[in-house]
Amino acid sequence: MITIHMTTHRRFASGLLRRAVASVLAQDHTDFEFVICDDASTDGTADYLAGVAARDPRVRVIRNPRNVNSVAISLGRCMQAADPARRWVSWMFDDCILRPGALSRLARAVSGAGAPGMVFGVTEVLQPGGAPPLRVGDASPAAIRRGVANSSILVPNGGILVDRVVFDRVGWYDPSIVLRRSCDWDLFRRIIEAGVPFATLPEVLMDEHGALQSDSLRNAFTTSLDLMRRYCAARDAAGVRLDLANCLAMPVDWIPPGFWTSDEMALMQYMFVEYFLSVGDVARAFRWARRLAERLPRPSLMRENLLRRAVPRGPAAAEGGGFDPMAAGAYAALVFGAYGQHLAERQAAQGLAA
């Protein structure tokens, strides 16, 4: 009945992955498959997951040959590997705990004729410092419809079931770097704005620990809801196909045509450098860093020297000197840090002016 998909990267050593997997396998509703994508982990995750799959036939493990650090891509590969006969799709994350009975509650909500295209319960997002959890999914359906275009915390990304035919209608997760921290917001917004019937459950079905993890997408990567909204509008105006096959093939650093301000272009370039450095793609990080460097307010002798070393000219090039990945990576990291400092200074200045 249900296919559950999870992507994970280096969460075995912390114990989070084991807790997440155990919470799924202990569910009293047992009619599911569990497809897990290991995003090229190096901390014992692969051996652990192989052992789990050997013990439980419901578990299937796939592995990215290199780290892609993209929920949209890894979950897309899970979808490709899933049993197409299983109608209902759910997602799980390696920093979450599925509460006992969660799948049973969801399964009951979609049983029988007239089932909605999507159903979800409440996720409690634990907050640092002992603050009360953020409750995602407890607004009324009417409030969710009104607010989903402007809020990424109305629909939870777990404790949820989506009818797979919905993806034929509205598409898959967009893998754009601009959306990488909230690609689920864009998908759920498209589902709701397309008029897909959905239902909510009042029970808490999942606990999320991502806000407590320094390396989670929530804490480790840049985002801007305003920029995401602008990107989605430009993408949709361009008529981009968002079917699963195209989403897994499209470039993640594509910028749709449109009127972008200088600050918006710089922020996207900054996000691109951040992402490509995170996955070790030095060439593409360097490419975007060179563009971003043009927007820095202060020159740097160190950056200039690394740039010369990264791409030799003159006699060095004639003698066969080519792209130097170490210099290029150092250059990209310096540009990234310098623009991050520039952003922080601007924000501080705006705060003082306010």
C-alpha positions as CSV (number, residue, x, y, z in Angstrom):
1,M,0.0,0.0,0.0
2,I,2.7,2.5,1.0
3,T,6.2,3.2,-0.2
4,I,8.4,5.2,2.2
5,H,11.5,7.0,0.9
6,M,14.4,8.3,2.9
7,T,17.7,10.0,2.0
8,T,20.6,9.9,4.5
9,H,24.1,11.2,4.8
10,R,26.6,10.5,7.6
11,R,24.0,10.2,10.4
12,F,24.9,6.7,11.5
13,A,27.7,7.7,13.9
14,S,25.4,10.2,15.7
15,G,22.7,7.5,16.3
16,L,20.1,9.6,14.5
17,L,19.9,7.2,11.5
18,R,19.3,4.1,13.7
19,R,16.5,5.9,15.6
20,A,14.8,7.1,12.4
21,V,15.0,3.6,10.8
22,A,13.8,1.9,13.9
23,S,10.8,4.2,14.2
24,V,9.7,3.2,10.7
25,L,10.2,-0.6,11.1
26,A,8.4,-0.7,14.4
27,Q,5.1,0.7,13.0
28,D,2.1,-1.4,13.6
29,H,0.9,-0.9,10.0
30,T,3.3,-3.2,8.1
31,D,2.2,-3.0,4.5
32,F,5.0,-0.8,3.3
33,E,8.3,-0.9,1.5
34,F,11.2,1.3,2.8
35,V,13.5,2.6,0.1
36,I,16.6,4.3,1.6
37,C,19.1,6.3,-0.5
38,D,22.6,6.6,1.1
39,D,24.1,9.8,-0.2
40,A,27.7,8.5,-0.4
41,S,28.1,8.4,3.4
42,T,31.5,7.5,4.9
43,D,30.7,6.9,8.6
44,G,29.5,3.3,8.6
45,T,26.1,4.0,7.2
46,A,26.5,1.7,4.2
47,D,27.3,-1.4,6.4
48,Y,24.5,-0.5,8.8
49,L,21.9,-0.2,6.1
50,A,23.1,-3.4,4.4
51,G,22.6,-5.2,7.7
52,V,19.1,-3.8,8.1
53,A,18.1,-4.8,4.6
54,A,19.4,-8.3,5.1
55,R,17.2,-8.7,8.2
56,D,14.0,-7.0,6.9
57,P,12.8,-7.7,3.3
58,R,10.8,-4.5,3.4
59,V,14.0,-2.4,3.2
60,R,15.7,-1.7,0.0
61,V,18.9,0.4,-0.1
62,I,20.4,2.4,-3.0
63,R,23.5,4.4,-2.9
64,N,24.6,7.6,-4.7
65,P,28.1,7.0,-6.1
66,R,29.0,10.6,-5.1
67,N,27.5,13.0,-2.6
68,V,24.8,15.1,-4.3
69,N,23.5,16.8,-1.1
70,S,20.0,17.2,-2.7
71,V,16.8,15.9,-1.2
72,A,15.0,16.4,-4.6
73,I,17.6,14.2,-6.4
74,S,18.0,11.5,-3.8
75,L,14.3,11.1,-3.1
76,G,13.7,11.1,-6.9
77,R,16.1,8.1,-7.2
78,C,14.1,6.4,-4.4
79,M,10.9,7.1,-6.4
80,Q,12.5,5.5,-9.5
81,A,13.4,2.4,-7.4
82,A,10.1,2.1,-5.7
83,D,7.4,-0.5,-6.5
84,P,5.0,1.4,-8.8
85,A,2.1,-0.8,-7.6
86,R,2.3,0.9,-4.2
87,R,-0.1,3.8,-4.5
88,W,0.8,5.9,-1.5
89,V,4.1,7.7,-1.2
90,S,5.6,8.9,2.1
91,W,8.9,10.4,3.1
92,M,11.1,10.0,6.1
93,F,14.3,11.9,7.1
94,D,17.3,10.8,9.1
95,D,16.8,13.4,11.7
96,C,13.2,12.5,12.4
97,I,11.3,10.0,14.5
98,L,8.0,8.6,13.3
99,R,5.7,8.1,16.3
100,P,4.1,4.8,17.0
101,G,0.9,4.2,15.1
102,A,1.6,7.0,12.6
103,L,1.3,4.9,9.5
104,S,-2.0,3.3,10.8
105,R,-3.6,6.7,11.2
106,L,-2.5,7.8,7.8
107,A,-3.6,4.5,6.2
108,R,-7.1,4.8,7.7
109,A,-7.4,8.3,6.4
110,V,-6.9,7.2,2.8
111,S,-8.9,3.9,2.9
112,G,-12.1,3.5,0.9
113,A,-13.5,5.5,-1.9
114,G,-13.1,9.3,-2.2
115,A,-9.7,9.3,-0.6
116,P,-7.9,12.7,-0.7
117,G,-4.8,13.1,-2.8
118,M,-2.7,14.0,0.2
119,V,-3.1,13.6,3.9
120,F,-0.8,14.6,6.8
121,G,-0.6,14.9,10.5
122,V,1.3,17.3,12.7
123,T,5.1,17.3,13.0
124,E,6.7,18.8,16.1
125,V,10.1,20.5,15.2
126,L,12.2,20.5,18.3
127,Q,13.8,23.9,19.0
128,P,17.2,24.9,20.4
129,G,17.4,26.0,24.0
130,G,14.4,24.1,25.2
131,A,11.9,26.4,23.4
132,P,8.5,25.0,22.7
133,P,8.4,22.8,19.5
134,L,7.2,24.3,16.3
135,R,4.1,22.5,15.2
136,V,3.9,22.1,11.4
137,G,0.6,20.8,10.0
138,D,-1.8,21.8,12.7
139,A,-3.5,24.7,10.8
140,S,-6.9,24.2,9.3
141,P,-7.1,23.2,5.6
142,A,-8.6,26.6,4.8
143,A,-5.7,28.4,6.5
144,I,-3.2,26.2,4.7
145,R,-4.8,27.0,1.3
146,R,-4.7,30.7,2.1
147,G,-1.1,30.8,3.4
148,V,0.9,28.1,1.6
149,A,2.2,30.5,-1.0
150,N,3.8,32.6,1.6
151,S,4.9,30.1,4.3
152,S,7.1,27.1,4.2
153,I,6.0,25.8,7.6
154,L,2.3,24.9,7.0
155,V,2.7,21.4,5.5
156,P,5.1,18.9,7.1
157,N,7.5,16.8,4.9
158,G,6.9,13.6,6.9
159,G,4.0,11.9,8.6
160,I,2.3,12.3,5.2
161,L,0.9,10.3,2.3
162,V,0.6,11.5,-1.3
163,D,-1.2,9.6,-4.0
164,R,1.5,8.9,-6.7
165,V,-0.9,10.1,-9.5
166,V,-0.6,13.6,-8.0
167,F,3.0,13.7,-9.3
168,D,1.7,13.0,-12.8
169,R,-0.4,16.1,-12.4
170,V,1.9,18.6,-10.7
171,G,5.4,17.2,-11.0
172,W,8.2,16.3,-8.6
173,Y,10.5,18.2,-6.3
174,D,12.4,20.9,-8.3
175,P,16.2,20.2,-7.7
176,S,17.2,23.8,-8.0
177,I,19.8,25.0,-5.5
178,V,17.6,28.0,-4.9
179,L,14.9,25.7,-3.5
180,R,17.1,23.1,-1.9
181,R,16.2,23.9,1.7
182,S,12.5,24.1,0.9
183,C,11.9,22.1,-2.2
184,D,9.0,20.5,-0.3
185,W,7.4,23.9,0.2
186,D,7.3,24.4,-3.6
187,L,5.9,20.9,-4.2
188,F,3.2,21.2,-1.6
189,R,2.3,24.7,-2.8
190,R,1.9,23.3,-6.4
191,I,-0.2,20.4,-5.1
192,I,-2.6,22.7,-3.1
193,E,-2.8,25.4,-5.7
194,A,-3.7,22.8,-8.3
195,G,-6.8,22.0,-6.3
196,V,-5.7,18.5,-5.2
197,P,-8.0,17.5,-2.3
198,F,-6.1,17.1,1.0
199,A,-6.9,16.3,4.6
200,T,-5.2,16.9,7.9
201,L,-5.0,14.8,11.0
202,P,-4.8,16.5,14.5
203,E,-2.4,14.0,15.9
204,V,1.4,14.5,16.2
205,L,2.9,11.8,13.8
206,M,6.5,12.8,13.7
207,D,9.2,14.6,15.7
208,E,11.9,16.4,13.8
209,H,15.4,17.1,15.3
210,G,16.8,19.0,12.3
211,A,16.8,22.4,14.1
212,L,19.2,20.9,16.7
213,Q,21.7,19.6,14.1
214,S,24.4,22.0,13.0
215,D,24.8,20.2,9.7
216,S,21.1,20.0,8.7
217,L,19.8,21.9,5.7
218,R,17.8,24.1,8.1
219,N,21.0,25.4,9.7
220,A,23.8,24.9,7.2
221,F,22.6,26.4,3.9
222,T,21.4,29.8,2.8
223,T,17.8,30.5,1.7
224,S,15.3,33.3,1.2
225,L,11.6,32.7,0.8
226,D,11.2,35.9,-1.3
227,L,13.9,34.6,-3.7
228,M,12.3,31.2,-3.8
229,R,8.9,32.7,-4.7
230,R,10.5,34.8,-7.4
231,Y,12.4,31.8,-8.8
232,C,9.2,29.7,-8.9
233,A,7.3,32.4,-10.7
234,A,10.0,32.8,-13.3
235,R,10.4,29.0,-13.7
236,D,6.6,28.5,-14.2
237,A,6.5,31.4,-16.7
238,A,9.2,29.7,-18.6
239,G,7.1,26.5,-18.8
240,V,9.7,24.2,-17.3
241,R,8.6,20.5,-17.1
242,L,8.7,19.2,-13.6
243,D,8.1,15.5,-14.2
244,L,10.5,13.2,-12.3
245,A,12.7,12.3,-15.3
246,N,13.3,16.0,-16.2
247,C,13.9,17.0,-12.5
248,L,16.6,14.4,-12.3
249,A,18.2,15.6,-15.5
250,M,17.9,19.4,-15.3
251,P,20.9,21.5,-14.2
252,V,20.6,22.5,-10.5
253,D,22.2,25.9,-11.1
254,W,19.9,27.0,-13.9
255,I,18.5,30.6,-13.5
256,P,15.1,31.1,-15.3
257,P,14.8,34.2,-17.5
258,G,13.3,37.2,-15.8
259,F,14.1,40.6,-14.3
260,W,16.5,39.8,-11.5
261,T,18.0,42.6,-9.4
262,S,21.7,42.7,-8.8
263,D,21.2,41.6,-5.2
264,E,19.1,38.6,-6.3
265,M,21.6,37.5,-8.9
266,A,24.4,37.8,-6.3
267,L,22.5,35.8,-3.7
268,M,21.8,33.0,-6.2
269,Q,25.5,32.9,-7.2
270,Y,26.4,32.8,-3.5
271,M,24.1,29.8,-3.0
272,F,25.6,28.1,-6.0
273,V,29.2,28.5,-4.7
274,E,28.0,27.3,-1.3
275,Y,26.4,24.2,-2.8
276,F,29.1,23.2,-5.2
277,L,31.8,23.6,-2.5
278,S,29.6,21.3,-0.2
279,V,29.7,18.5,-2.8
280,G,33.3,19.0,-3.8
281,D,32.5,20.2,-7.4
282,V,35.4,22.6,-7.5
283,A,35.1,23.5,-11.2
284,R,31.5,24.7,-10.9
285,A,32.1,26.4,-7.6
286,F,35.0,28.2,-9.2
287,R,32.8,29.2,-12.2
288,W,30.2,30.9,-10.0
289,A,32.8,32.4,-7.6
290,R,34.4,34.3,-10.5
291,R,31.0,35.9,-11.2
292,L,30.2,36.5,-7.6
293,A,33.6,38.1,-7.1
294,E,32.6,41.0,-9.4
295,R,30.0,42.0,-6.8
296,L,32.4,42.2,-3.9
297,P,33.0,45.8,-2.6
298,R,36.7,45.3,-1.8
299,P,39.6,43.8,-3.8
300,S,41.9,41.2,-2.4
301,L,45.5,40.4,-3.3
302,M,45.0,36.9,-2.1
303,R,42.0,36.3,-4.3
304,E,43.8,37.8,-7.3
305,N,46.8,35.6,-6.9
306,L,44.7,32.5,-6.4
307,L,42.8,33.4,-9.6
308,R,46.0,33.7,-11.6
309,R,47.2,30.4,-10.2
310,A,43.9,28.7,-10.9
311,V,43.7,29.7,-14.6
312,P,47.3,30.5,-15.8
313,R,47.7,32.9,-18.7
314,G,50.7,33.8,-20.9
315,P,53.8,31.6,-20.8
316,A,52.4,29.3,-18.1
317,A,49.4,28.5,-20.3
318,A,51.6,28.1,-23.4
319,E,53.7,25.6,-21.5
320,G,50.7,23.4,-20.7
321,G,49.7,24.9,-17.4
322,G,45.9,24.3,-16.9
323,F,43.2,24.5,-14.4
324,D,44.6,24.2,-10.9
325,P,41.8,22.6,-8.7
326,M,43.5,23.4,-5.4
327,A,43.9,27.1,-6.2
328,A,40.4,27.2,-7.7
329,G,38.9,25.7,-4.6
330,A,40.7,28.1,-2.3
331,Y,39.6,31.0,-4.5
332,A,36.0,29.9,-4.4
333,A,36.1,29.5,-0.6
334,L,37.6,32.9,-0.2
335,V,35.0,34.5,-2.4
336,F,32.2,32.7,-0.6
337,G,33.5,33.8,2.8
338,A,34.0,37.4,1.7
339,Y,30.5,37.7,0.2
340,G,29.0,36.1,3.3
341,Q,30.8,38.8,5.4
342,H,29.5,41.4,3.0
343,L,25.9,40.1,3.5
344,A,26.3,40.1,7.3
345,E,27.6,43.7,7.3
346,R,24.7,44.8,5.1
347,Q,22.2,43.2,7.4
348,A,23.8,44.7,10.4
349,A,23.8,48.2,8.8
350,Q,20.1,47.7,7.9
351,G,19.3,46.7,11.5
352,L,21.0,49.8,12.9
353,A,19.2,52.0,10.3
354,A,15.9,50.5,11.4
